[in-house]
Amino acid sequence: MNFLSLIEAKRDGRILEAADIKAFVCAYVAGKIPDYQTAAWLMAVHFRGLTREETSALTLAMRDSGDTLRFPKDSRPLVDKHSTGGVGDKVSLPLAPLLACLGFRVPMISGRGLGITGGTLDKLESIPGFTTGLDLERIVATVQSVGCVICGQTARMVPADKGLYALRDVTGTVPSIPLITASILSKKLAENLDALVLDVKFGAAAFMPTLERANELAVAMVELGNTCGVNTRALLTNMDRPLGRAAGNWLEVKEAVDCLDGLGPPDLRELVLTFAAHLLAQTGKAKSLAEGHAQAQAGLDSGQPRSKWDEMLAAQGADLKEFNRKLAQGHQAPVVRELKSERDGYVTSCDARSIGEVVRDLGGGRLTKETVINHDVGMDQLAAPGETVSFGSILCRVHAADQAQAEAALKRLKSAFVISEIPEKPAPLIASVVET
């Protein structure tokens, strides 16, 4: 194919035919188009955009660039949740087993963190023996037998996205909404879902800093998901503050287990129940969102999702005895230090970006794809906006590899918390819902 003509067409703002977009994706995966030309096309898309039809064509071509999941007929709907990423966002961990207990099949294909955004796979790999790299047959078998799986995409699932994302990451074209939409939905459509709920975050530590920009992305993904035959909704959620009380891989796993045991922080529980309620309503398993919420709450409080969690871990190779030993003994990093309030007052801000940056620099996140993660480091007991504190109250605990790292983190974290004499009502966690 003459790819130069497609670069020129998009550079000049012309609309591309679906067949040309498909031919481009096929040629790129086959190694027939050099990276420098692909990068030029991505930059043209970044500035000129794609129409809804072009975005749909790109998404489907990327989905079809490799293997897709195929499940046998079953009365249990296939559903999933995707988050655009945030600090302390461990919703997927308790949500997957809850959904399985509510009568769903959940083929949750997840990713790793980069920068301050935590990755679901990184969290799970803090569990002894847990395997995130499964082949297609094992993914399907686990979903059919257990009801849920949380793993990475296989080498042959959506290979076009792997290459294109790597190029976007080094060419400044990541923020393009059509390219984000195609990247996310191509992977979710490869799961052959019946319903999908999206957590599109906005705020200081979110990929989309403003509510307006997040809403634009949410609308684009919901419209395309529904057009492609997947009942899709999006929730716009606040990421100015961390989610829950912990940030860091092992610490977030512990908090997810607390949620399954009925002890988790209120904001984490709220999102888990809300996403489950939406999926129940989307698939007709609940007549209304309120009914779905009641079903989800009863399911979570039954204790069954905690048992399902252990079943999923065992199916993916985890050493449950060692895992439960770590939980029971309060496993933590070598050094744990407390950051204490220097005044009485009310917490009016807990800056999620600062928290995420400190966790990353402690070794809990990645600066590059080659970074080796330290699963034990991070923060817990994070004070949340709206809480009352007094002199000497704990604002957070830092878990570090050594004293020097802990001291450096404590100095940086002093500015992450704002204490005021006047209380301020925190902004709602969920700003809005996009359904069509």
Secondary structure, DSSP 8 states (H G I E B T S, - for coil): --HHHHHHHHHTT----HHHHHHHHHHHHTT-S-HHHHHHHHHHHHHH---HHHHHHHHHHHHTTSB-------SS-BEEEEE---TT--THHHHHHHHHHTT-BEEEE----BBTB--HHHHHTTSTT------HHHHHHHHHHHSEEEE---TTBSHHHHHHHHHHHHHT-TT-HHHHHHHHHHHHHTTT-SEEEEEEEESTTSSB-SHHHHHHHHHHHHHHHHHTT-EEEEEEEE-SS-SSS-BSHHHHHHHHHHHHTT-S-HHHHHHHHHHHHHHHHHTTSSSSHHHHHHHHHHHHHTSHHHHHHHHHHHHTT--HHHHHHHHHTT---SEEEEEE-SS-EEEEEE-HHHHHHHHIIIIISBSSTT----TT-EEES---TT-EE-TT-EEEEEEESSHHHHHHHHHHHTTTEEEESS------SEEEEE--
